[in-house]
Amino acid sequence: MSPISALKAPLPSASTRNPRAYLALVGGVLCISFSAIFTKWANAPGPVTGFYRMAVATTVLLAPFLLQQGRRATASRRSWRWGIMGGLWFSLNLVLLNSALLLTSAATATLLDNTAPIWVGLGAVIIFRERLTGRYWAGLGLALAGAGVVTGVNPLAGLNPAPGDALAFVGALFYAGYLLNTQHGRREVDTLTYLWLVAATATAVIFLAVQVMGLSLTGYPARTYLALLAVGLVPQTAGWLLINYALGHLPASAAVIVLLAQPVTTGLLSIPLLGESLTQRQVLGGALTLLGIYLCLRRVR
C-alpha cells in the first residue's frame, strides 16, 4: 500500500465505535488549534518560536523515550532515519508557518498550512506513481480556488500574494513532505520514538537556523516565555500524542475528516483570543478550500 492510500484504508483492528479514541482525536485537534494562538501571543521571530516549541517537546518526551528504549526491543537504529528526516521536513514547515503568523491572520495561515493533503496527493502521483480519480483533481481545483479567495490572489492579474500568505503556502509543501515521510516511517518506528526523533531533530535544525540568522533566544518578556512553553506543551506534545493514539484505534479515513476542523477551530478561537474577525471572503474561501481538501482525501481508487 502506498503512503497516500493509507489515508483511505482503515486499519485492520480499528473500530469506528470507539468513543475514547474519538475523544482523544477531538482533544488533539483542539490542542493543535491553539498553535497559531500561542505563536501570535509569543510575538517572537518565527524560528525562535519554532525552536522553543520543539525543545520543550524534546525535553518532556525524553524520559518516556529513554524508558521505552530500555524496557523493550524497539525499531532498529537504522529505521530512525525516518524520524530524523521527518524532523527536517517539520522544522522547515514550522519556521515558515511561524513567520507567516506574524504577517497574516491566524485563520488564513492555518488554512493555507492545511492544504498539505493536496500536495501529499500530488507527491504520491510523482513519487509513488499513484493513480488518482477525477474527484481528486476537482478537489484540487476547488481548494486552490478557495485559497485564492482567502488570500485575494487573482491569477488573471498576476501572482502577487501577500508575504505572510506566500510563506504559509510554501510551508504547506514541507508539511506535505512531513506527512509522506510519516506515513512511510510509522511502518518501522513506533509513535513515541518517531515523535521524539522528529522533535529532537527539528530542535537542532532550527537552533542552527536561529544562529545563522543572528536571532536571540533570550531577552523576551515573561508573557512570551509562557506562550513559548504553552506551544511546546499543548499543541506539540499533548496534541500530537492524542492524535497518534487516536490514529491507532480509528480508521484513517474517518480521522482525517475530523482533522479538517483545525483551521475552522483556529479561526473561531482567534476572534475572542486575538481580536481577529473573519471576513465574508475568508469564510467563503475557507469553505471552498475545506470542501476541496475533503474531496482530495476521498479520491484514491
C-alpha positions in Angstrom: 0.0 0.0 0.0 1.3 3.4 -0.9 1.5 6.2 1.7 -1.3 8.1 0.2 -3.6 5.1 0.1 -3.1 4.8 3.9 -5.3 7.9 4.2 -8.2 6.0 2.7 -7.7 2.5 4.0 -9.0 1.6 7.6 -6.6 -0.1 10.0 -7.3 -3.8 10.4 -8.1 -3.6 14.1 -9.7 -0.2 14.0 -13.3 0.3 15.0 -15.4 3.4 14.2 -17.3 2.8 17.6 -14.5 3.8 19.9 -15.6 6.8 22.0 -12.3 7.1 23.8 -10.4 7.3 20.5 -12.8 9.9 19.2 -12.4 11.9 22.4 -8.6 11.7 22.0 -8.9 12.8 18.4 -11.1 15.8 19.2 -8.9 16.7 22.1 -5.8 16.5 19.9 -7.4 18.7 17.2 -8.4 21.3 19.9 -4.8 21.3 21.2 -3.1 21.8 17.8 -5.7 24.5 17.0 -4.1 26.6 19.7 -0.7 26.5 17.9 -1.4 29.7 16.0 -2.9 31.4 19.1 0.2 30.8 21.2 2.5 31.7 18.4 0.7 35.0 18.0 0.9 35.7 21.7 4.6 34.9 21.9 5.2 37.6 19.2 8.8 36.3 18.7 10.5 35.7 15.4 9.2 32.5 13.7 12.4 30.5 14.1 12.7 31.4 17.8 9.1 30.2 18.4 9.8 27.0 16.5 12.9 26.3 18.5 11.2 26.6 21.9 8.2 24.6 20.6 10.3 21.6 19.6 12.8 22.0 22.5 10.0 21.8 25.1 8.6 18.7 23.4 12.0 17.1 23.2 12.6 17.6 26.9 9.1 16.4 28.0 9.3 13.3 25.8 12.9 12.4 26.7 12.2 10.4 29.9 9.4 8.3 28.3 11.5 7.8 25.2 14.5 6.5 27.2 12.3 4.4 29.4 10.7 2.8 26.4 14.1 2.1 24.8 15.3 0.3 28.0 12.1 -1.8 28.6 11.6 -3.5 25.3 13.1 -4.1 21.9 12.3 -1.2 19.6 12.9 -0.5 16.0 16.5 -0.7 14.7 18.6 2.4 14.8 18.7 2.3 11.1 14.9 2.9 10.9 15.4 6.0 13.0 16.3 7.8 9.7 12.6 8.3 9.2 12.2 10.3 12.4 15.3 12.3 11.5 14.0 13.1 8.0 10.6 13.9 9.5 12.3 16.4 11.8 13.9 18.1 8.8 10.6 18.5 7.0 8.8 19.6 10.1 11.4 22.2 11.0 11.2 23.9 7.6 7.4 23.9 7.8 7.5 25.4 11.3 9.9 28.2 10.5 7.8 29.3 7.5 4.4 28.9 9.3 5.5 30.8 12.4 6.9 33.6 10.3 3.7 33.7 8.3 1.7 34.1 11.5 3.4 37.4 12.3 2.4 38.7 8.9 -1.1 37.5 8.3 -4.1 36.3 10.4 -4.1 33.1 12.4 -7.1 31.8 10.4 -5.5 32.4 7.0 -2.1 31.0 7.9 -3.6 27.9 9.4 -6.0 27.3 6.5 -3.2 27.6 3.9 -0.9 25.3 6.0 -3.7 22.7 6.0 -3.7 22.5 2.2 -0.9 20.0 2.7 -3.1 16.9 2.0 -3.4 18.2 -1.6 0.3 18.2 -2.1 0.6 14.8 -0.4 -1.6 13.6 -3.3 0.5 15.2 -5.9 3.6 13.8 -4.3 2.1 10.3 -4.4 1.5 10.8 -8.2 5.1 11.9 -8.8 7.0 9.7 -6.4 4.8 6.6 -6.0 3.0 6.6 -9.3 -0.4 6.7 -7.6 -3.4 6.8 -9.9 -5.9 9.5 -8.8 -9.5 9.9 -9.8 -11.2 12.9 -11.4 -12.6 13.7 -7.9 -9.1 14.4 -6.7 -8.4 16.9 -9.5 -11.8 18.5 -9.0 -11.0 18.9 -5.3 -7.5 20.3 -6.1 -9.0 23.0 -8.3 -11.7 23.8 -5.7 -9.2 24.1 -2.9 -6.8 26.3 -4.9 -9.8 28.5 -5.9 -10.7 28.8 -2.2 -7.2 29.6 -1.2 -7.2 32.3 -3.9 -10.4 33.8 -2.5 -9.0 33.8 1.1 -5.7 35.5 0.1 -7.2 37.8 -2.6 -4.9 36.4 -5.3 -6.2 36.8 -8.8 -4.3 34.6 -11.3 -5.5 36.7 -14.2 -3.9 39.8 -12.7 -0.7 38.1 -11.9 0.5 36.2 -8.9 1.4 38.7 -6.2 0.4 37.2 -2.8 1.0 38.9 0.5 4.3 37.8 2.2 2.5 36.1 5.0 0.2 34.1 2.7 3.1 33.1 0.5 5.1 31.8 3.5 2.2 29.8 4.8 1.5 28.4 1.3 5.2 27.3 0.8 5.3 25.9 4.3 2.4 23.6 3.4 4.6 21.9 0.8 7.1 21.0 3.6 4.2 19.9 5.8 3.2 17.6 2.9 6.7 16.2 2.8 6.4 15.5 6.6 3.1 13.7 6.1 4.5 11.5 3.3 7.6 10.7 5.4 5.5 9.9 8.5 3.1 7.6 6.6 6.2 5.7 5.4 8.2 5.8 8.6 5.5 4.8 11.0 5.6 1.3 9.5 9.0 0.8 11.0 9.1 3.2 14.0 6.7 3.3 17.0 4.8 6.5 17.8 6.8 7.7 20.8 10.2 7.1 19.2 9.1 8.8 16.0 7.7 11.9 17.8 10.9 12.3 19.9 13.2 11.9 16.9 11.2 14.5 15.0 11.2 16.9 17.9 15.0 16.4 18.6 16.0 16.8 15.0 13.8 19.8 14.5 15.2 21.4 17.6 18.8 21.0 16.3 17.9 22.3 12.8 16.0 25.3 14.0 18.7 26.1 16.5 21.3 26.3 13.7 18.9 28.5 11.7 18.5 30.8 14.6 22.3 31.1 14.9 22.8 31.7 11.2 20.1 34.4 11.1 21.6 36.1 14.2 18.4 35.9 16.3 18.4 35.9 20.0 16.8 33.2 22.2 16.8 35.3 25.3 15.7 38.8 26.4 11.9 38.4 25.8 9.2 39.4 28.3 7.7 36.8 30.7 4.5 36.6 28.6 6.5 35.5 25.6 8.2 32.7 27.5 4.8 31.5 28.9 3.4 31.4 25.4 6.5 29.5 24.1 6.2 27.0 26.9 2.5 26.6 26.1 3.1 26.0 22.4 5.5 23.2 23.2 3.3 21.5 25.8 -0.2 21.8 24.3 0.0 21.5 20.5 3.3 19.7 20.0 3.3 17.3 23.0 -0.3 16.8 24.1 -1.9 17.4 20.7 0.2 15.1 18.6 0.3 12.3 21.3 -3.5 12.3 21.4 -3.8 12.3 17.6 -1.4 9.5 17.2 -3.2 7.5 19.9 -6.5 8.0 18.0 -5.0 7.0 14.7 -4.1 3.7 16.2 -7.7 3.0 17.0 -9.7 4.6 14.3 -9.9 4.3 10.5 -7.7 6.9 9.0 -10.4 7.8 6.5 -12.6 8.9 9.5 -9.8 10.6 11.4 -8.6 12.9 8.6 -12.1 14.3 8.2 -12.1 15.3 11.9 -8.6 16.9 11.4 -10.1 19.3 8.9 -11.7 21.0 11.9 -8.3 22.5 12.9 -8.4 25.6 10.6 -12.1 26.2 11.5 -11.4 25.9 15.2 -8.3 28.2 15.0 -10.4 30.8 13.1 -13.1 30.7 15.7 -10.6 30.9 18.6 -8.8 33.9 17.0 -12.0 36.0 17.3 -12.1 36.2 21.1 -8.5 35.4 21.9 -6.7 37.6 19.3 -9.4 40.1 18.4 -9.4 39.0 14.8 -12.5 39.0 12.7 -13.5 36.6 9.9 -14.5 38.4 6.7 -17.0 37.1 4.3 -14.2 36.4 1.8 -12.3 34.3 4.4 -15.5 32.3 5.3 -16.3 31.6 1.6 -12.8 30.8 0.6 -12.2 28.7 3.7 -15.4 26.7 3.0 -14.3 26.1 -0.6 -10.8 25.1 0.4 -12.0 22.6 3.1 -14.5 21.1 0.6 -11.7 20.7 -1.9 -9.4 19.1 0.6 -12.3 16.7 1.7 -12.7 15.7 -2.0 -9.0 15.1 -2.3 -8.9 12.9 0.7 -11.6 10.7 -0.8 -10.1 10.4 -4.3 -7.9 7.4 -4.1 -9.1 4.4 -6.3 
